[in-house]
Amino acid sequence: MNKAISFLNEVKAELKKVTWPTKDELVGSIIIVCILVVVFALILGGMDAIFTAFIKHLTSF
């Protein structure tokens, strides 16, 4: 039990050292992540469509 309490006290001490992002930093990061997710989804979707068309073209012979 003492180990658990000691661990939780250490966790609390470490969390006090954390520099949390401001609301503006957080919103900016969320926007960047959302944009990157959409961009990568479009890239992967495009690659999938190209490869699918290529495979269909090869199997039509």
CORDA-V35919 format. One record per residue. N is the residue number from 1. RES is the residue in one small letter. OMEGA is omega in degrees with one decimal (none if undefined). BURIAL is # if it has 16 or more other C-alpha atoms within 10 Angstrom, else .. Layout:
[[N	RES	OMEGA	BURIAL] [N	RES	OMEGA	BURIAL]]
//
This chain:
[[1	m	179.5	.] [2	n	178.4	.] [3	k	-179.7	.] [4	a	179.6	.] [5	i	177.9	.] [6	s	179.2	.] [7	f	-179.2	.] [8	l	176.3	.] [9	n	177.5	.] [10	e	177.0	.] [11	v	179.5	.] [12	k	179.5	.] [13	a	-179.6	.] [14	e	179.6	.] [15	l	176.5	.] [16	k	-179.9	.] [17	k	-176.1	.] [18	v	173.0	.] [19	t	-177.2	.] [20	w	-180.0	.] [21	p	175.6	.] [22	t	-179.5	.] [23	k	180.0	.] [24	d	177.9	.] [25	e	-179.5	.] [26	l	179.6	.] [27	v	178.3	.] [28	g	179.2	.] [29	s	179.3	.] [30	i	179.2	.] [31	i	179.3	.] [32	i	179.7	.] [33	v	-179.8	.] [34	c	178.7	.] [35	i	-179.8	.] [36	l	177.5	.] [37	v	179.8	.] [38	v	-179.8	.] [39	v	-179.7	.] [40	f	177.0	.] [41	a	178.2	.] [42	l	178.4	.] [43	i	-179.4	.] [44	l	177.3	.] [45	g	177.5	.] [46	g	178.3	.] [47	m	178.9	.] [48	d	179.9	.] [49	a	179.9	.] [50	i	-180.0	.] [51	f	177.8	.] [52	t	178.5	.] [53	a	179.5	.] [54	f	179.4	.] [55	i	178.8	.] [56	k	179.0	.] [57	h	180.0	.] [58	l	-176.8	.] [59	t	-179.2	.] [60	s	179.3	.] [61	f	none	.]]
//
